[in-house]
Amino acid sequence: MNPASTRVLGLAIGAAMVSMVSTQVLAQSSSVLEQLSVEETEEKSSLRTEAKEWGLNERELERYEQLMEGLRGIWSPNLDPVTALGIEAETAQERRRYAELLVEIEKARVERELAFQHAYDEAWARMYPDDMPINPFLESDGHRVSSLFPETQNPPRVSVHVAADGCTRCDQTIAELLSSGVSMDIFVIGTDSDDSKIRAWAREHSVPVSRVQSREITLNHGRVQPSLGVTIESVPQVFSQ
């Protein structure tokens, strides 16, 4: 093969290789663009769904995300969209709208939770009529589910943190509270999450079974909570609810 033919053949092969590489690059670029388009579509769909669940539009949810990337996210890292937007509202009209929206959301949430709580109570009474319920559903750390409506509000009650053993002052406090008839949520520290221990503690302190079954008194496994001032050394601790 003469030199001229060799050069022509080389140029042809080079052109073919360039064409092949270009085709591969274009195919890869197209695939990347398609993937980005799919991800963007999925992100927008997720944004619309989340916004709808909160009763917001996409623009409002985007503003919420921007707020949570700033100081508000540092101050209140777990704040829900409606509350965050309400706190950072720019006008009184906006603030009122978010407040009303949150009331509706909380109303629906509480109604659902109370309905299930009642079903739970009925199931416990039917399945274990002779046992005292421990750590009721939807109740923990002294915070109870309560209706947002005055006519269904739970009566005033207290949460009491005591030690399971070796606390004379705890025993005295429980006796006084039982005698007063106040409704209360009792958190017993040192039960090792053993229901039999907390039931034995309740029997030892003459906690009426009927008051526990009616949820006038609840029995809960307690724990040390320094942030609330609840330690082994500090009990008994009584908090109004």
C-alpha positions in Angstrom: 0.0 0.0 0.0 1.5 3.4 -1.0 1.9 6.2 1.5 -1.1 8.2 0.1 -3.4 5.2 0.5 -2.1 4.7 4.0 -2.9 8.3 4.9 -6.4 8.1 3.5 -7.1 4.9 5.4 -5.7 6.4 8.6 -7.9 9.5 8.2 -10.9 7.3 7.6 -10.3 5.2 10.7 -9.7 8.3 12.8 -12.9 9.8 11.5 -14.8 6.6 12.3 -13.4 6.6 15.8 -14.2 10.2 16.4 -17.8 9.5 15.2 -18.1 6.5 17.5 -16.8 8.5 20.5 -19.1 11.4 19.7 -22.1 9.0 19.4 -21.2 7.5 22.8 -20.8 10.9 24.4 -24.1 12.1 23.0 -25.8 8.9 24.2 -24.4 9.3 27.7 -25.4 13.0 27.8 -28.9 12.1 26.7 -29.1 9.4 29.4 -27.9 11.9 32.1 -30.4 14.5 30.9 -33.2 12.0 31.0 -32.2 10.9 34.5 -32.1 14.5 35.7 -35.5 15.1 34.1 -37.0 12.0 35.9 -35.5 13.1 39.2 -36.8 16.6 38.8 -40.3 15.3 37.9 -40.2 13.0 41.0 -39.0 15.8 43.2 -41.8 18.1 42.0 -44.4 15.3 42.5 -43.1 14.7 46.0 -43.3 18.5 46.7 -46.9 18.7 45.4 -47.9 15.7 47.5 -46.3 17.0 50.7 -47.7 20.5 50.1 -51.2 19.0 49.6 -50.9 17.0 52.9 -50.3 20.2 54.8 -52.9 22.3 52.9 -50.2 24.4 51.3 -49.2 25.1 47.7 -45.8 24.4 46.3 -44.5 28.0 46.6 -45.3 27.9 50.3 -43.6 24.6 50.9 -40.5 25.9 49.0 -40.5 29.0 51.3 -40.7 26.6 54.3 -37.7 24.7 53.0 -35.8 28.0 52.5 -36.7 29.1 56.1 -35.5 25.8 57.6 -32.1 26.2 55.8 -31.6 29.4 57.7 -31.8 30.5 61.3 -35.3 29.1 61.8 -34.0 25.6 61.1 -31.3 26.1 63.7 -33.7 27.5 66.3 -36.5 25.0 65.6 -35.1 22.0 63.6 -38.2 19.8 63.8 -40.8 22.5 63.2 -43.7 21.6 60.9 -44.3 23.6 57.7 -47.5 25.4 58.8 -46.1 26.5 62.2 -42.9 27.7 60.6 -44.7 29.7 58.0 -47.0 31.1 60.6 -44.1 32.2 62.8 -42.3 33.8 59.9 -45.4 35.2 58.3 -44.9 38.6 56.7 -48.4 39.9 57.2 -51.2 39.6 59.8 -53.4 38.1 57.2 -50.8 35.3 56.5 -50.4 34.7 60.2 -54.1 34.3 60.7 -54.4 31.9 57.7 -51.7 29.6 59.0 -53.1 29.7 62.5 -56.5 28.7 61.3 -55.0 26.0 59.0 -53.0 24.6 62.0 -56.1 24.5 64.1 -57.9 22.4 61.5 -54.9 20.0 61.1 -54.6 19.6 64.9 -58.3 19.1 65.3 -58.3 16.3 62.8 -55.2 14.7 64.3 -56.5 14.7 67.8 -59.9 13.3 66.8 -58.1 10.4 65.0 -55.8 9.7 67.9 -58.5 9.9 70.5 -60.7 7.5 68.5 -57.8 5.0 68.4 -57.0 5.6 72.1 -60.7 4.7 73.0 -60.5 1.6 70.8 -57.2 0.7 72.6 -58.8 1.2 76.0 -61.8 -1.0 75.1 -59.5 -3.7 73.7 -57.5 -3.7 76.9 -60.5 -3.9 79.1 -61.9 -6.7 77.0 -58.7 -8.7 76.7 -57.1 -8.1 80.2 -60.0 -7.0 82.5 -58.0 -7.8 85.7 -54.7 -6.1 84.7 -53.8 -2.5 85.2 -52.8 -0.9 81.9 -49.1 0.2 81.7 -47.7 3.0 79.6 -50.9 3.7 77.6 -50.9 4.3 73.9 -50.2 7.9 72.9 -49.0 8.9 76.4 -45.3 9.3 77.4 -43.1 11.5 79.5 -46.0 13.1 81.2 -47.7 14.4 78.1 -51.2 13.3 77.4 -53.3 13.5 74.3 -56.1 15.9 74.9 -58.9 17.4 72.8 -58.7 20.9 71.5 -62.2 21.6 72.5 -63.1 22.9 76.0 -66.1 20.6 76.4 -63.9 17.5 76.0 -60.8 18.7 77.8 -59.3 16.3 80.3 -59.7 17.5 83.9 -56.6 19.1 85.5 -54.0 16.5 86.5 -50.4 16.1 87.4 -47.5 14.0 86.4 -45.5 12.4 89.2 -42.0 11.0 88.9 -41.0 8.6 91.6 -38.4 5.9 92.3 -39.4 2.3 92.5 -37.4 1.6 95.6 -35.7 3.3 98.5 -37.6 6.6 98.4 -39.6 7.4 101.5 -40.5 10.8 100.3 -41.9 9.3 97.1 -44.1 6.9 99.1 -45.4 9.8 101.1 -46.1 11.9 98.0 -48.0 9.2 96.3 -50.1 8.5 99.4 -51.0 12.2 99.7 -51.9 12.5 96.0 -54.0 9.3 96.2 -55.8 10.7 99.2 -56.5 14.0 97.5 -58.2 12.3 94.6 -56.2 14.2 91.9 -55.9 12.6 88.5 -52.3 11.8 87.7 -49.8 10.1 85.4 -47.3 8.2 87.5 -43.8 7.6 86.1 -41.9 5.0 88.1 -38.1 5.1 87.7 -36.2 1.8 88.2 -38.7 -0.8 86.8 -36.4 -1.9 84.0 -39.4 -1.7 81.7 -40.9 -4.7 83.5 -44.6 -4.5 83.7 -44.8 -6.9 86.6 -42.5 -4.6 88.7 -44.7 -1.6 88.1 -47.9 -3.5 88.9 -46.2 -4.8 92.1 -45.3 -1.3 93.0 -48.9 -0.1 92.4 -50.3 -2.8 94.6 -47.8 -2.0 97.3 -48.9 1.6 97.3 -52.6 0.8 97.1 -53.2 2.4 93.8 -56.9 1.6 93.0 -57.3 -0.7 90.0 -60.5 1.1 89.1 -58.8 4.4 88.8 -56.1 3.0 86.6 -58.6 1.2 84.3 -60.6 4.4 83.9 -57.3 6.3 83.1 -57.9 8.6 86.0 -54.4 7.4 87.0 -51.9 6.0 84.5 -48.9 3.9 85.3 -45.7 4.5 83.2 -42.2 3.3 83.1 -40.2 6.4 84.2 -36.7 7.4 83.4 -34.2 10.0 84.5 -34.6 13.3 82.7 -32.0 15.8 83.8 -33.5 18.4 81.4 -36.7 18.4 83.5 -34.8 18.2 86.8 -35.9 14.6 87.2 -33.0 12.5 88.7 -32.8 9.7 91.3 -31.7 12.3 93.8 -34.5 14.8 93.0 -37.6 12.6 93.1 -40.4 12.9 93.9 -41.1 15.5 91.3 -44.7 16.6 90.6 -45.6 18.7 87.5 -48.9 20.3 86.7 -50.3 19.5 83.2 
